[in-house]
Amino acid sequence: MLYDHKGSILALLPAAAVAVGLIATPTQAQDGVIRVGITLRMVVENGLKYGQMAKDELEAVNATGGINGKKVEVILLDDECKPDKGIANVNRFIHQHRVHLVLGSTCSSVSLPMVDVTAKEEVPQIVPHSTNANVTKKGSAWVFRTSVSERFYAAIHAKYLSENVGKKVAYLYTTDGAAIGFAKDYMAYMRKTYQAEPLYEAQMQETDLDFRSHLLKIKSLNPEVLAIGGQLDAIARITQQALEVGIPTRVRRVAASAASNAPVPELAGDAVVG
């Protein structure tokens, strides 16, 4: 199952419009402007497109009179998938721009600490991309997620691949929050359902460029499934390097939700096949 990030952006727009409409009371939008803060990972081209698309779609309601006669203003910032920048952005939205709604972020490692800030300040937050289960397990009444939790992806992947491919799974994932959630949930499901321990497990930094040493070890263990976790750049690198070191295509590759981004096959090429 692949996760469509573009679809999630488009799906959240009606929800965002409803949300800003509900909170746009005279006391909260006294100047006649409803402000929305968006923070996403925009260090790559598709991230820039997502951000601009969300901004344009929300502000498009101004052409038809806005929401209850109030103009929608969107502040768009890049958090680069860095938690400290995400926290800085959300604080800037709330305290400087006085936003009525926060949208973001792309990366679970950024959205997770943002939830604490929006809950404390009692500002609604819609999470369009982040799939780590803990985003909504924190118990905040102010956070709403449009994407599917990673724990459901992990269970679907694990069940299907165990029944149709095999239970010898090697896990290689990064420090990204969604990647960790994907790998840990996959492992937990395998242990609980099949009493199957990981064939191999390793974690590296999201920014690492060379995963070959781990992939060579994985190759020597003859896995049936290679579970990959990371943001799109890391997933593409791992997938490509897995083929380079000679892990055969019969070893099924399965990845976290970021693999559905168009740049993954563009970067990894034929290595994504299988």
Secondary structure, DSSP 8 states (H G I E B T S, - for coil): ----HHHHHHHHHHHHHHHHHHH--TTT-TTSEEEEEEEE--SSHHHHHHHHHHHHHHHGGGGGT-BTTBEEEEEEEE-TT-HHHHHHHHHIIIIIS--SEEEE-SSHHHHHHHHHHHHHHT--EEESS---THHHHT--TTEEE-S--HHHHHHHHHHHHHHHT-S-EEEEEES-HHHHHHHHHHHHHHHHHH----SEEEEE-TT----HHHHHHHHHT--SEEEEES-HHHHHHHHHHHHHTT--TTSEEEE-GGGGSTHHHHHHGGGG--
